[in-house]
Amino acid sequence: MDFVFGSRKLAKLCSTWDQMIRAFGLEMARRLGARLNELGQAASLAELRTLPHVRAHELVGDRDEQISLDLVHPYRLILSVANDPVPRLPEGGLDWQLITSVVIDEITDTHE
């Protein structure tokens, strides 16, 4: 799967192991590194949905077309679908099998 960072700042923070540890701490850096590795190895977003430790799920409301992946509680890796057009199922929702490109938007607590 292809992914890009939504900002230069986030790309820089995630560019090296040392940067991630400095910015987020060891445990979060491990989790973030794992998620980036899983994203890079997946053929589509559907593969990440099958991994229980990732807890990949669609967001709703003003975050429609965004996906949340677990990091260290309460933080999440927030992705936007970069496929154009956005693949959707006939009954609504995203077609995870066809999502092959995402933008990493942020690392945040979505429950604030």
mmCIF file of the C-alpha atoms, coordinates in Angstrom:
data_MODEL
# 
_entry.id   MODEL 
# 
loop_
_atom_site.group_PDB 
_atom_site.id 
_atom_site.type_symbol 
_atom_site.label_atom_id 
_atom_site.label_alt_id 
_atom_site.label_comp_id 
_atom_site.label_asym_id 
_atom_site.label_entity_id 
_atom_site.label_seq_id 
_atom_site.pdbx_PDB_ins_code 
_atom_site.Cartn_x 
_atom_site.Cartn_y 
_atom_site.Cartn_z 
_atom_site.occupancy 
_atom_site.B_iso_or_equiv 
_atom_site.pdbx_formal_charge 
_atom_site.auth_seq_id 
_atom_site.auth_comp_id 
_atom_site.auth_asym_id 
_atom_site.auth_atom_id 
_atom_site.pdbx_PDB_model_num 
ATOM 1   C CA . MET A 1 1   ? 0.000   0.000  0.000  1.00 0.00 ? 1   MET A CA 1 
ATOM 2   C CA . ASP A 1 2   ? 1.162   3.512  -0.745 1.00 0.00 ? 2   ASP A CA 1 
ATOM 3   C CA . PHE A 1 3   ? 1.172   6.167  1.942  1.00 0.00 ? 3   PHE A CA 1 
ATOM 4   C CA . VAL A 1 4   ? 2.368   9.732  2.299  1.00 0.00 ? 4   VAL A CA 1 
ATOM 5   C CA . PHE A 1 5   ? 2.383   12.094 5.238  1.00 0.00 ? 5   PHE A CA 1 
ATOM 6   C CA . GLY A 1 6   ? -0.086  14.964 5.314  1.00 0.00 ? 6   GLY A CA 1 
ATOM 7   C CA . SER A 1 7   ? 2.515   17.426 6.590  1.00 0.00 ? 7   SER A CA 1 
ATOM 8   C CA . ARG A 1 8   ? 6.263   17.909 6.479  1.00 0.00 ? 8   ARG A CA 1 
ATOM 9   C CA . LYS A 1 9   ? 6.337   18.124 10.265 1.00 0.00 ? 9   LYS A CA 1 
ATOM 10  C CA . LEU A 1 10  ? 4.741   14.693 10.676 1.00 0.00 ? 10  LEU A CA 1 
ATOM 11  C CA . ALA A 1 11  ? 6.981   13.221 7.955  1.00 0.00 ? 11  ALA A CA 1 
ATOM 12  C CA . LYS A 1 12  ? 10.030  14.536 9.793  1.00 0.00 ? 12  LYS A CA 1 
ATOM 13  C CA . LEU A 1 13  ? 8.849   13.194 13.155 1.00 0.00 ? 13  LEU A CA 1 
ATOM 14  C CA . CYS A 1 14  ? 8.373   9.739  11.589 1.00 0.00 ? 14  CYS A CA 1 
ATOM 15  C CA . SER A 1 15  ? 11.480  9.763  9.376  1.00 0.00 ? 15  SER A CA 1 
ATOM 16  C CA . THR A 1 16  ? 13.856  7.871  11.685 1.00 0.00 ? 16  THR A CA 1 
ATOM 17  C CA . TRP A 1 17  ? 13.678  5.660  14.746 1.00 0.00 ? 17  TRP A CA 1 
ATOM 18  C CA . ASP A 1 18  ? 15.542  8.284  16.807 1.00 0.00 ? 18  ASP A CA 1 
ATOM 19  C CA . GLN A 1 19  ? 13.130  11.038 15.730 1.00 0.00 ? 19  GLN A CA 1 
ATOM 20  C CA . MET A 1 20  ? 10.109  8.923  16.691 1.00 0.00 ? 20  MET A CA 1 
ATOM 21  C CA . ILE A 1 21  ? 11.555  8.093  20.124 1.00 0.00 ? 21  ILE A CA 1 
ATOM 22  C CA . ARG A 1 22  ? 12.445  11.730 20.738 1.00 0.00 ? 22  ARG A CA 1 
ATOM 23  C CA . ALA A 1 23  ? 8.998   12.957 19.685 1.00 0.00 ? 23  ALA A CA 1 
ATOM 24  C CA . PHE A 1 24  ? 6.754   10.249 21.127 1.00 0.00 ? 24  PHE A CA 1 
ATOM 25  C CA . GLY A 1 25  ? 8.697   8.082  23.595 1.00 0.00 ? 25  GLY A CA 1 
ATOM 26  C CA . LEU A 1 26  ? 9.840   4.479  23.227 1.00 0.00 ? 26  LEU A CA 1 
ATOM 27  C CA . GLU A 1 27  ? 6.518   2.624  23.520 1.00 0.00 ? 27  GLU A CA 1 
ATOM 28  C CA . MET A 1 28  ? 4.715   4.948  21.104 1.00 0.00 ? 28  MET A CA 1 
ATOM 29  C CA . ALA A 1 29  ? 7.668   4.821  18.672 1.00 0.00 ? 29  ALA A CA 1 
ATOM 30  C CA . ARG A 1 30  ? 7.494   1.017  18.670 1.00 0.00 ? 30  ARG A CA 1 
ATOM 31  C CA . ARG A 1 31  ? 3.769   1.041  17.981 1.00 0.00 ? 31  ARG A CA 1 
ATOM 32  C CA . LEU A 1 32  ? 4.046   3.762  15.343 1.00 0.00 ? 32  LEU A CA 1 
ATOM 33  C CA . GLY A 1 33  ? 6.934   1.948  13.625 1.00 0.00 ? 33  GLY A CA 1 
ATOM 34  C CA . ALA A 1 34  ? 4.862   -1.242 13.577 1.00 0.00 ? 34  ALA A CA 1 
ATOM 35  C CA . ARG A 1 35  ? 1.863   0.553  12.028 1.00 0.00 ? 35  ARG A CA 1 
ATOM 36  C CA . LEU A 1 36  ? 4.011   2.207  9.346  1.00 0.00 ? 36  LEU A CA 1 
ATOM 37  C CA . ASN A 1 37  ? 5.598   -1.159 8.559  1.00 0.00 ? 37  ASN A CA 1 
ATOM 38  C CA . GLU A 1 38  ? 2.176   -2.854 8.371  1.00 0.00 ? 38  GLU A CA 1 
ATOM 39  C CA . LEU A 1 39  ? 0.879   -0.104 6.070  1.00 0.00 ? 39  LEU A CA 1 
ATOM 40  C CA . GLY A 1 40  ? 3.884   -0.452 3.779  1.00 0.00 ? 40  GLY A CA 1 
ATOM 41  C CA . GLN A 1 41  ? 3.532   -4.231 3.519  1.00 0.00 ? 41  GLN A CA 1 
ATOM 42  C CA . ALA A 1 42  ? -0.249  -4.411 3.023  1.00 0.00 ? 42  ALA A CA 1 
ATOM 43  C CA . ALA A 1 43  ? -1.722  -4.721 -0.454 1.00 0.00 ? 43  ALA A CA 1 
ATOM 44  C CA . SER A 1 44  ? -4.860  -2.906 0.680  1.00 0.00 ? 44  SER A CA 1 
ATOM 45  C CA . LEU A 1 45  ? -6.302  -1.452 3.848  1.00 0.00 ? 45  LEU A CA 1 
ATOM 46  C CA . ALA A 1 46  ? -8.452  -4.583 4.236  1.00 0.00 ? 46  ALA A CA 1 
ATOM 47  C CA . GLU A 1 47  ? -5.358  -6.499 5.391  1.00 0.00 ? 47  GLU A CA 1 
ATOM 48  C CA . LEU A 1 48  ? -4.928  -4.194 8.389  1.00 0.00 ? 48  LEU A CA 1 
ATOM 49  C CA . ARG A 1 49  ? -8.554  -4.657 9.346  1.00 0.00 ? 49  ARG A CA 1 
ATOM 50  C CA . THR A 1 50  ? -7.879  -8.361 9.967  1.00 0.00 ? 50  THR A CA 1 
ATOM 51  C CA . LEU A 1 51  ? -5.163  -7.624 12.558 1.00 0.00 ? 51  LEU A CA 1 
ATOM 52  C CA . PRO A 1 52  ? -6.896  -7.375 15.967 1.00 0.00 ? 52  PRO A CA 1 
ATOM 53  C CA . HIS A 1 53  ? -4.118  -5.338 17.601 1.00 0.00 ? 53  HIS A CA 1 
ATOM 54  C CA . VAL A 1 54  ? -4.517  -2.599 14.977 1.00 0.00 ? 54  VAL A CA 1 
ATOM 55  C CA . ARG A 1 55  ? -8.247  -2.017 15.598 1.00 0.00 ? 55  ARG A CA 1 
ATOM 56  C CA . ALA A 1 56  ? -8.697  -0.305 12.246 1.00 0.00 ? 56  ALA A CA 1 
ATOM 57  C CA . HIS A 1 57  ? -12.068 1.392  11.903 1.00 0.00 ? 57  HIS A CA 1 
ATOM 58  C CA . GLU A 1 58  ? -13.814 4.097  9.935  1.00 0.00 ? 58  GLU A CA 1 
ATOM 59  C CA . LEU A 1 59  ? -14.532 7.401  11.591 1.00 0.00 ? 59  LEU A CA 1 
ATOM 60  C CA . VAL A 1 60  ? -17.827 9.230  11.182 1.00 0.00 ? 60  VAL A CA 1 
ATOM 61  C CA . GLY A 1 61  ? -19.232 12.739 11.151 1.00 0.00 ? 61  GLY A CA 1 
ATOM 62  C CA . ASP A 1 62  ? -16.726 15.428 10.224 1.00 0.00 ? 62  ASP A CA 1 
ATOM 63  C CA . ARG A 1 63  ? -14.076 12.690 9.939  1.00 0.00 ? 63  ARG A CA 1 
ATOM 64  C CA . ASP A 1 64  ? -15.902 10.796 7.154  1.00 0.00 ? 64  ASP A CA 1 
ATOM 65  C CA . GLU A 1 65  ? -13.456 8.980  4.829  1.00 0.00 ? 65  GLU A CA 1 
ATOM 66  C CA . GLN A 1 66  ? -10.871 8.809  7.604  1.00 0.00 ? 66  GLN A CA 1 
ATOM 67  C CA . ILE A 1 67  ? -9.607  5.653  9.281  1.00 0.00 ? 67  ILE A CA 1 
ATOM 68  C CA . SER A 1 68  ? -8.257  5.253  12.796 1.00 0.00 ? 68  SER A CA 1 
ATOM 69  C CA . LEU A 1 69  ? -5.509  2.779  13.762 1.00 0.00 ? 69  LEU A CA 1 
ATOM 70  C CA . ASP A 1 70  ? -4.595  2.111  17.396 1.00 0.00 ? 70  ASP A CA 1 
ATOM 71  C CA . LEU A 1 71  ? -1.290  3.281  18.791 1.00 0.00 ? 71  LEU A CA 1 
ATOM 72  C CA . VAL A 1 72  ? -0.743  3.663  22.541 1.00 0.00 ? 72  VAL A CA 1 
ATOM 73  C CA . HIS A 1 73  ? -4.054  4.418  24.271 1.00 0.00 ? 73  HIS A CA 1 
ATOM 74  C CA . PRO A 1 74  ? -5.594  6.970  23.803 1.00 0.00 ? 74  PRO A CA 1 
ATOM 75  C CA . TYR A 1 75  ? -3.612  7.903  20.688 1.00 0.00 ? 75  TYR A CA 1 
ATOM 76  C CA . ARG A 1 76  ? -4.567  6.918  17.160 1.00 0.00 ? 76  ARG A CA 1 
ATOM 77  C CA . LEU A 1 77  ? -2.939  7.147  13.739 1.00 0.00 ? 77  LEU A CA 1 
ATOM 78  C CA . ILE A 1 78  ? -5.463  8.941  11.512 1.00 0.00 ? 78  ILE A CA 1 
ATOM 79  C CA . LEU A 1 79  ? -5.468  8.168  7.791  1.00 0.00 ? 79  LEU A CA 1 
ATOM 80  C CA . SER A 1 80  ? -7.400  9.656  4.867  1.00 0.00 ? 80  SER A CA 1 
ATOM 81  C CA . VAL A 1 81  ? -8.195  7.719  1.740  1.00 0.00 ? 81  VAL A CA 1 
ATOM 82  C CA . ALA A 1 82  ? -6.035  8.953  -1.144 1.00 0.00 ? 82  ALA A CA 1 
ATOM 83  C CA . ASN A 1 83  ? -7.642  6.843  -3.896 1.00 0.00 ? 83  ASN A CA 1 
ATOM 84  C CA . ASP A 1 84  ? -9.527  8.986  -6.389 1.00 0.00 ? 84  ASP A CA 1 
ATOM 85  C CA . PRO A 1 85  ? -12.434 8.393  -6.448 1.00 0.00 ? 85  PRO A CA 1 
ATOM 86  C CA . VAL A 1 86  ? -12.821 7.117  -2.899 1.00 0.00 ? 86  VAL A CA 1 
ATOM 87  C CA . PRO A 1 87  ? -13.898 3.448  -3.134 1.00 0.00 ? 87  PRO A CA 1 
ATOM 88  C CA . ARG A 1 88  ? -17.298 2.957  -1.530 1.00 0.00 ? 88  ARG A CA 1 
ATOM 89  C CA . LEU A 1 89  ? -19.568 -0.018 -1.006 1.00 0.00 ? 89  LEU A CA 1 
ATOM 90  C CA . PRO A 1 90  ? -23.050 0.097  -2.592 1.00 0.00 ? 90  PRO A CA 1 
ATOM 91  C CA . GLU A 1 91  ? -24.665 0.196  0.857  1.00 0.00 ? 91  GLU A CA 1 
ATOM 92  C CA . GLY A 1 92  ? -22.327 2.969  2.036  1.00 0.00 ? 92  GLY A CA 1 
ATOM 93  C CA . GLY A 1 93  ? -19.048 2.926  3.889  1.00 0.00 ? 93  GLY A CA 1 
ATOM 94  C CA . LEU A 1 94  ? -15.592 2.473  2.481  1.00 0.00 ? 94  LEU A CA 1 
ATOM 95  C CA . ASP A 1 95  ? -14.569 -0.489 0.329  1.00 0.00 ? 95  ASP A CA 1 
ATOM 96  C CA . TRP A 1 96  ? -11.452 -1.461 2.273  1.00 0.00 ? 96  TRP A CA 1 
ATOM 97  C CA . GLN A 1 97  ? -10.364 -3.996 -0.386 1.00 0.00 ? 97  GLN A CA 1 
ATOM 98  C CA . LEU A 1 98  ? -9.929  -1.210 -2.937 1.00 0.00 ? 98  LEU A CA 1 
ATOM 99  C CA . ILE A 1 99  ? -8.146  1.282  -0.679 1.00 0.00 ? 99  ILE A CA 1 
ATOM 100 C CA . THR A 1 100 ? -4.508  1.069  -1.751 1.00 0.00 ? 100 THR A CA 1 
ATOM 101 C CA . SER A 1 101 ? -3.351  4.612  -1.056 1.00 0.00 ? 101 SER A CA 1 
ATOM 102 C CA . VAL A 1 102 ? -3.661  6.715  2.103  1.00 0.00 ? 102 VAL A CA 1 
ATOM 103 C CA . VAL A 1 103 ? -2.464  9.968  3.606  1.00 0.00 ? 103 VAL A CA 1 
ATOM 104 C CA . ILE A 1 104 ? -1.255  9.871  7.208  1.00 0.00 ? 104 ILE A CA 1 
ATOM 105 C CA . ASP A 1 105 ? -2.955  12.967 8.596  1.00 0.00 ? 105 ASP A CA 1 
ATOM 106 C CA . GLU A 1 106 ? -2.143  13.003 12.283 1.00 0.00 ? 106 GLU A CA 1 
ATOM 107 C CA . ILE A 1 107 ? -1.442  11.262 15.537 1.00 0.00 ? 107 ILE A CA 1 
ATOM 108 C CA . THR A 1 108 ? -4.126  12.310 17.990 1.00 0.00 ? 108 THR A CA 1 
ATOM 109 C CA . ASP A 1 109 ? -6.599  11.387 20.695 1.00 0.00 ? 109 ASP A CA 1 
ATOM 110 C CA . THR A 1 110 ? -9.874  11.368 18.722 1.00 0.00 ? 110 THR A CA 1 
ATOM 111 C CA . HIS A 1 111 ? -11.922 11.302 21.943 1.00 0.00 ? 111 HIS A CA 1 
ATOM 112 C CA . GLU A 1 112 ? -10.925 14.781 23.137 1.00 0.00 ? 112 GLU A CA 1 
# 
